[in-house]
Amino acid sequence: MARRSGTARRARRERAGHGEVSHGPPAPPTSQLSVFVHREGRTERVPSVDSAWLSAESGAIVWVDLVAPAPADASILRDIFGFHELAIEDAIGEAQTPKIEAYEGYLYLILHGIDIQASTHGITTHDTDFFLGQNYLVTIHGGFSRTIAGLRELCLRNDRILGEGAVGLLHRIVDGKVEHYQPEVDKLQDRIDALEEDVFESPDHETVRHILQLKREVGSLRRVLIPQRDVIGRLARREFALVDVEMAYRFRDVHDHLVRFTDETMMCQDRITSILEAHVSNVSNRLNEVMKVLTVIATIFMPLTVLTGLFGMNVEFPRFLGGARAQFWWILGAMLVVSGVMLWWFRRRDWL
């Protein structure tokens, strides 16, 4: 979730919509414009935007969905809607963290969806930009978005979708995106559970890499959830005149979900930190056990080395009973006795 160039952003956007799982390399995105207008109780799809519809007195509600925008598409936002250049630059350019900004007559929002890559089990996020006016909503995103695609199909069959107004449509999109967080957070919990078992049952040299990778992913997800929670919280508190009381209640429900997800990611991060500490402690304990065994072996061999050194010198030395061959067995017996006594002493002191 680090910032990337505009090209990298579009490549990331094309992988999946909110909550989707990528199953293979995506096709390069192409710019696509979808325009829906609700007039006289009916919703229809039209090829272009009539600037007269953007007036609050027109009675029309307009939804413009722009997919994988190119720099040339900025003219639609600039000439037809009259959005501020800085907002257009953020919407077309590099990825931004979630935020909300108030301009004269409209709001500009950036919100993120979660994306679990099936091939790598990695967590990434992709942003959707919103321009919210009194009677229009402009959504800008890259690639396929399950939430937005579903609403595009639904609004043509149910006139109520756009009939609730631009703020109601924004709530439906945001609520759909947040709902897709739950299964992916559950998968994240399962990965942490599996990692805990691996740490204690079958740790290997890749365990630390997996722990740090998961820790980085959860930290990145948390850095997106916290500002996103704050953005929805501002809508729930009715800081903007575009949001009425009923919509504020709806956004409050979404805010509660984001608070819970934020708390869960914080707990996940704490669990991963504990797993890392447990793994380091486990490795240290195993190293201590190995060093203890090696130390015992070295300690036992020290007196044995002294015995072999003494009887191996090229000088006259007192001999044990028996002939020349019996000396070997005497020395071997002495070495076994010394080793047995040392092992008994180590075990008595609980060193073994």
C-alpha positions, 0 to 999 in steps of 0.5 A: 500500500505504499504510494506508487506511480500512476502507471503502477496504480492503474496496474494495481487497480486492474487486479480486482475490485473490492473484496475480489480474489485474483486468480490469474494475471489480469488483462490491461485495463481500458478506459470505460465511461458509464453514465446513469441518470434518474429522471421522473422516477426512472433510471436509464443508462445514457452515452454522455452527461448533459451539463443541465442535469448537474443543476439541483433544479433539474430534478435529475440524479446522475451517476458517472463511473469511470474505469481505469482513467487515462490523463485524457479523461480528465477533461470530463471532470474538468469541463463538464463537472468543473472539479478543482485541478488538485482533486482531478490530479489526485483522482487520475494520478498516484494512489493516495491514503483515504481522505475527504476534502470539501470543495465548493458544492461537492466533496472529494473522497478516497476510500480503499477496498481490500484485495487478497491475492490468491497466488501469494496470499498477500494483502493489498488495497485499491482505492476508489475516488468519489466526487459527491455533489447534491445530485450527482456522484462520480466514481473513479477506480481501476479494473473490476469492482464487484461492488460497483459492477453489482450496483451498475446492474441493479440500478437498471432493474431497481429505480430506487437505487438512484432514487435515494439520491447521490448520498444514498448511492455513495452509502451503498457503495461504501457499505458494500466495500466494507462488507467485503472486509469481513471474509478477508479478515477472517482469512487473515486470522486463519493465516495467523492461527496456522503460523502459530502452529508452525512456530511451535510444531515445525519451524524452519528457516522460512518461518521468520520471513513468513512472520515478517511478511504477514506483519508488514501486510497487517501494518499496511492494512491498518494504515489504510483502515485508520484514516478510512475509519476517520473519513466515514466518521466525519460523514456519520457526524454530519460535518457536511451539509450534503449528508442529512440525518438519515444518511448519517445514521447509515454511515454510523453503522458503516463506521462501527464496522470499520472500528471493529475491523481496525481493532481486529487488525490491531489485535492481529498485529499484536498476535504476530508480534507475539508469534515473532517473539515466541519464535525467537525464544524457541530458536534461542531455547533450541540453540541453548539445548544444542550448546548444552549437549555439545558442552557436556560432550566436550566436558566428558572428553576433557579427562579422557583426553588427559588419560590418553595423553598420559598413557600415550607419552613416549616415557616409562609409566606405571603399568596395570596388572597383566601384559601389554595387551591388558593395558588397553583394557585397563585404560578403556575401563578407566575412561568408561568409569570416568565418563559414567561418573561425570554423567551421573553427576551431571544428571544429579545436578539437573544439567542433563 
